[in-house]
Amino acid sequence: TIFPEFWSAAKGKALEKKREYKELNLYLDSIRLRIMKIQRELEIEGVAVSAGSVLDRFLGKDAPVQRTLFEVFREHNDKCARLSGTDMAPATVQRYGTSLKHTQDFVWETYHKKDILLDEVSRQFVEDYEFWLKTSKKCCHNTATKYLKNFKKIIRIALAKGWMKNDPFLEIRFSLDKVEPDFLEDSEIRKLISKEIDIPRLGQVRDIFVFCCFTGLAFSDIHGLGKEHIVEDSNGVRWIRKGRQKTKIMCNIPLMEVPLKILEKYSTNEYCRKHGVLFPVLCNQKMNAYLKELADICGIKKTLTTHLARHTFATTTTLAKGVPIETVSKMLGHTNIETTQIYARITNEKIRKDMEVLAGKLDAML
């Protein structure tokens, strides 16, 4: 408020005869500048400019509700959980859950907060998070990169919804280190098959692992394998016909003598009959723990995992025996033959046989 005699209607400001009126004019100038800035913001945003829209922005009535990082993360994970088994593999759902847990741990240890606003996620945040994964969580480069990709998806959702203005992943490019998948040689497979095992749980894990070495099934696929997935063709050959859990690509795998014997062994298993499955498969964590015991018992120096059986099928059981890579790719259920090509390596057994052939030819020449 101001007395009329101290106000200039022409200039729209107070007559600066007193100190408090000078301060009033400065205050009015700041309001004018703020209103001009709001007008420019609305024009840039494509919002209709009017006295009402300017006033709402000035008073903060149109300010969007600020979303938090973990609020958006949990919403995404809840949707994934509802899609589990249909549009999304359960393992993928589990990985996003682990990614959320790691991100929460990082924010708490670094910022001592249980949640942060999306606009607080900066380029520095991403770089610090990567460093934390590799140091505090001891993740290798590829594992840390996969968690960062999961995190980036949450940021992309926030950007698409207009909840964030700046992309913290801008100009950040992910790359994975090339990894040579390990596998078992023929001699190591024979060790597993011939070893007498008195501990039932290890014998059971051994049988399932060997079955996968001769069929190429991943853990998620062997876990849900049922009688309906075994078919017999007109020639009496039995096949596994099952869509992969991960890609939904149909696998057609002929059953050889070794996997057929293992199937027969568990045909009367009580657990299998009760649950409608072909094998009493434990959780992946227990399987891998027992496989490490099994490796020690059999004198195998490699780290056995459920997925190593799939690598063994691709490399030792098929490609090293001359099975065309196109056939192997089809049996593995790969969507791209380039994925199968990482297994197209020469095994020691193949080198030995080739050198024996060469030695025979050289002997004939002498």
C-alpha positions in Angstrom: 0.0 0.0 0.0 1.1 3.6 -0.6 -0.5 7.1 -0.2 -1.8 8.4 -3.5 0.3 11.5 -3.4 3.5 9.4 -3.5 2.3 7.3 -6.5 3.0 8.1 -10.2 0.2 6.6 -12.3 2.0 7.6 -15.5 5.2 5.7 -14.6 3.4 2.9 -12.6 5.8 3.3 -9.7 6.3 5.2 -6.5 7.8 8.7 -6.3 11.2 8.0 -4.7 11.1 10.6 -2.0 11.5 8.1 0.8 13.7 5.1 1.2 10.8 2.7 1.6 9.4 3.8 -1.7 12.7 3.1 -3.5 12.6 -0.4 -2.1 9.0 -0.7 -3.3 10.0 0.2 -6.8 12.8 -2.4 -6.7 10.3 -5.0 -5.7 7.9 -4.0 -8.5 10.8 -4.2 -11.0 11.6 -7.7 -9.9 8.0 -8.7 -10.3 7.9 -7.3 -13.9 11.1 -9.2 -14.8 9.6 -12.4 -13.3 6.4 -12.0 -15.3 8.4 -11.4 -18.6 10.4 -14.5 -17.9 7.2 -16.5 -17.3 5.8 -15.3 -20.6 8.9 -16.5 -22.4 8.8 -19.9 -20.7 5.1 -20.4 -21.6 5.8 -19.4 -25.3 8.8 -21.9 -25.4 6.6 -24.7 -23.9 3.8 -24.0 -26.3 1.3 -23.1 -23.6 -1.3 -20.5 -24.4 -0.2 -17.2 -22.9 -2.9 -15.3 -20.9 -3.1 -13.2 -17.8 -4.5 -16.3 -16.0 -1.7 -18.7 -17.2 1.0 -16.1 -16.2 -0.6 -15.6 -12.8 -0.9 -19.3 -12.2 2.7 -19.8 -13.0 3.7 -16.8 -10.9 1.8 -18.1 -7.9 3.1 -21.6 -8.4 -0.3 -23.1 -9.0 0.6 -24.9 -12.3 3.8 -26.4 -10.9 4.0 -30.1 -11.8 4.1 -32.6 -9.0 7.7 -33.7 -8.6 8.2 -37.4 -8.9 10.8 -39.3 -7.0 13.2 -41.8 -8.5 12.2 -44.9 -6.5 8.5 -44.1 -6.9 8.9 -44.4 -10.7 11.2 -47.4 -10.3 8.7 -49.3 -8.1 5.8 -48.5 -10.5 7.8 -49.9 -13.4 8.8 -53.1 -11.4 5.1 -53.6 -10.3 4.0 -53.6 -14.0 6.9 -56.0 -14.9 5.8 -58.3 -12.1 2.2 -58.4 -13.5 3.6 -59.3 -16.9 5.9 -62.1 -15.5 5.5 -65.3 -17.5 3.6 -63.6 -20.3 5.4 -60.7 -21.9 8.4 -60.8 -19.6 10.6 -63.6 -18.3 10.6 -64.1 -14.5 14.4 -63.7 -14.5 14.1 -60.3 -16.1 11.6 -59.2 -13.4 14.0 -60.5 -10.8 16.9 -58.5 -12.3 14.9 -55.2 -12.2 14.1 -56.0 -8.5 17.9 -56.4 -7.8 18.6 -53.3 -9.8 16.2 -51.3 -7.6 17.8 -52.7 -4.5 21.3 -51.7 -5.6 20.2 -48.2 -6.5 18.5 -47.7 -3.2 21.7 -48.9 -1.4 23.8 -46.5 -3.5 21.6 -43.5 -2.7 21.5 -44.3 1.0 25.3 -44.9 1.3 26.1 -41.8 -0.9 23.4 -39.3 0.0 22.0 -40.7 3.2 18.5 -40.5 1.7 15.8 -43.1 1.2 14.7 -41.4 -2.0 15.6 -38.5 -4.3 13.8 -36.3 -6.8 14.2 -37.2 -10.5 15.8 -33.9 -11.2 18.5 -34.7 -8.7 19.7 -37.5 -11.0 22.7 -36.0 -12.9 25.5 -37.2 -15.1 27.7 -37.2 -12.0 25.1 -39.4 -10.2 25.4 -42.0 -13.1 29.2 -42.0 -13.0 29.3 -42.3 -9.2 26.7 -45.1 -9.4 28.8 -47.1 -11.9 31.9 -46.6 -9.7 29.9 -47.8 -6.6 28.7 -50.9 -8.4 32.3 -51.9 -9.4 33.8 -51.1 -5.9 31.2 -51.6 -3.2 29.3 -54.4 -4.9 32.4 -55.9 -6.6 30.5 -56.1 -10.0 32.5 -56.8 -13.1 32.3 -54.4 -16.0 29.6 -56.3 -17.8 27.4 -56.9 -14.7 27.7 -53.2 -13.8 26.8 -52.2 -17.3 23.7 -54.4 -17.3 22.5 -52.8 -14.0 23.1 -49.3 -15.5 21.0 -50.3 -18.6 18.1 -51.3 -16.3 18.5 -48.0 -14.5 18.6 -46.1 -17.8 15.2 -47.6 -18.8 13.6 -45.9 -15.7 15.2 -42.6 -16.7 13.9 -43.0 -20.2 10.3 -43.5 -18.9 10.7 -40.3 -16.7 11.9 -38.3 -19.7 9.1 -39.6 -21.9 6.5 -38.6 -19.3 8.0 -35.1 -18.9 9.0 -35.7 -15.3 12.6 -34.9 -16.1 14.1 -32.1 -18.1 17.7 -33.3 -18.6 18.9 -36.7 -19.6 21.8 -37.8 -17.3 22.7 -40.5 -19.8 23.2 -38.1 -22.7 26.3 -39.0 -24.7 27.0 -42.0 -22.4 27.5 -45.1 -24.5 27.5 -48.6 -23.0 29.9 -51.4 -24.2 30.4 -54.9 -23.0 33.7 -56.6 -22.7 34.0 -59.7 -24.9 33.7 -62.8 -22.9 34.6 -66.3 -24.0 31.9 -68.7 -22.6 33.5 -71.6 -20.8 32.5 -75.2 -21.6 33.3 -78.8 -20.8 35.5 -81.1 -23.0 34.4 -84.6 -23.8 36.7 -86.1 -21.2 35.1 -83.9 -18.5 31.6 -84.9 -19.5 32.7 -88.5 -19.2 34.0 -87.9 -15.7 30.6 -86.5 -14.7 28.7 -89.4 -16.2 30.9 -92.2 -14.9 31.4 -90.8 -11.3 29.7 -92.9 -8.6 27.9 -90.4 -6.4 26.3 -91.6 -3.1 24.8 -88.2 -2.1 21.3 -88.1 -3.6 21.1 -84.3 -4.0 24.4 -84.2 -5.9 23.4 -87.2 -8.1 20.1 -85.4 -9.0 21.9 -82.2 -9.9 24.5 -84.1 -11.9 21.8 -85.8 -13.9 20.0 -82.6 -14.7 23.3 -80.9 -15.7 24.3 -83.7 -18.0 20.8 -83.7 -19.6 21.3 -80.0 -20.4 24.8 -80.7 -21.8 23.0 -83.0 -24.4 20.0 -80.8 -25.0 21.1 -77.2 -24.6 18.2 -76.3 -22.4 18.7 -73.2 -20.2 17.8 -73.4 -16.5 14.4 -71.6 -16.9 13.5 -74.2 -19.7 14.5 -77.3 -17.8 12.7 -76.1 -14.7 9.4 -76.1 -16.5 9.9 -79.1 -18.8 6.9 -81.4 -18.8 5.6 -84.5 -20.6 3.7 -82.3 -23.0 7.1 -81.0 -24.3 8.2 -84.5 -25.4 6.9 -85.6 -28.8 7.7 -88.6 -31.0 7.9 -88.4 -34.8 6.9 -91.0 -37.4 10.4 -92.6 -37.2 10.1 -93.2 -33.5 12.6 -90.4 -32.6 11.7 -88.5 -29.5 12.1 -84.7 -29.5 11.9 -81.8 -27.1 9.5 -79.3 -28.6 9.2 -76.3 -26.3 9.2 -72.5 -26.7 12.1 -70.8 -24.9 11.1 -69.0 -21.7 13.4 -66.1 -22.7 12.7 -65.5 -26.4 9.5 -67.6 -27.0 11.3 -69.1 -30.0 10.3 -72.8 -30.5 13.1 -75.3 -29.9 13.2 -78.7 -31.6 15.8 -80.9 -30.0 16.2 -84.6 -30.8 16.9 -86.7 -27.7 20.0 -88.8 -27.9 20.7 -92.0 -25.8 22.2 -90.2 -22.7 19.3 -87.8 -22.1 16.7 -90.6 -22.9 18.3 -92.7 -20.1 18.1 -89.8 -17.7 14.5 -89.2 -18.6 13.7 -92.8 -17.9 15.5 -92.7 -14.5 13.1 -89.9 -13.3 9.9 -91.3 -14.9 8.7 -92.7 -11.5 10.0 -89.9 -9.3 7.3 -88.9 -6.8 8.1 -85.2 -6.9 7.9 -85.1 -10.7 4.6 -87.0 -10.8 3.1 -84.7 -8.2 4.1 -81.4 -9.9 3.7 -82.5 -13.5 7.4 -82.0 -14.5 10.1 -84.3 -15.8 12.8 -83.4 -13.3 13.0 -82.3 -9.6 14.9 -79.1 -10.4 16.0 -77.0 -7.4 16.3 -73.2 -7.5 19.2 -71.9 -9.6 21.2 -70.7 -6.6 21.2 -74.1 -5.0 21.9 -75.8 -8.3 25.0 -73.7 -8.8 26.2 -74.3 -5.2 25.8 -78.0 -5.6 27.5 -78.0 -9.0 30.6 -76.5 -7.4 30.7 -79.4 -5.0 30.2 -81.8 -7.9 33.2 -80.2 -9.7 35.4 -80.8 -6.7 34.3 -84.5 -6.4 34.9 -85.2 -10.1 38.2 -83.3 -10.2 37.0 -80.7 -12.7 38.8 -77.4 -12.3 36.2 -75.3 -14.1 33.4 -73.4 -12.3 30.3 -75.4 -13.1 27.0 -73.4 -13.5 23.6 -74.4 -14.9 24.4 -72.2 -18.0 27.7 -73.8 -18.6 25.8 -76.9 -19.7 24.1 -74.9 -22.5 27.6 -73.6 -23.6 28.8 -77.3 -23.6 26.0 -78.4 -25.8 26.7 -75.6 -28.3 30.4 -76.1 -28.4 31.4 -79.7 -27.5 28.3 -81.7 -28.1 27.3 -80.2 -31.5 29.6 -77.7 -33.2 32.8 -79.6 -32.5 31.2 -82.7 -33.9 30.5 -81.0 -37.2 26.8 -80.1 -36.7 26.1 -77.0 -38.9 25.8 -73.7 -37.0 22.4 -73.1 -38.5 21.1 -76.3 -36.9 22.6 -75.5 -33.6 21.1 -72.0 -33.6 17.7 -73.6 -34.2 18.0 -76.0 -31.4 19.2 -73.4 -29.0 16.3 -71.1 -29.9 18.5 -68.1 -30.8 16.8 -65.2 -32.6 20.0 -64.4 -34.4 22.7 -66.7 -35.7 25.4 -64.2 -34.6 24.5 -65.2 -31.0 25.4 -68.8 -31.9 28.7 -67.8 -33.5 30.3 -67.0 -30.1 30.4 -70.8 -29.6 32.0 -71.6 -33.0 35.4 -72.3 -31.5 37.9 -75.1 -32.0 38.1 -77.5 -29.1 41.2 -79.4 -28.0 39.6 -82.6 -29.0 38.9 -81.3 -32.5 42.6 -80.1 -32.8 43.8 -83.6 -31.7 41.6 -85.4 -34.3 42.7 -83.0 -37.1 46.3 -83.5 -36.2 45.9 -87.3 -36.2 44.5 -87.1 -39.7 47.5 -84.9 -40.7 50.0 -87.3 -39.0 48.5 -90.2 -41.0 48.9 -88.3 -44.3 52.5 -87.3 -43.4 53.3 -91.0 -42.5 51.9 -92.1 -45.9 54.3 -89.6 -47.6 57.4 -91.0 -45.9 
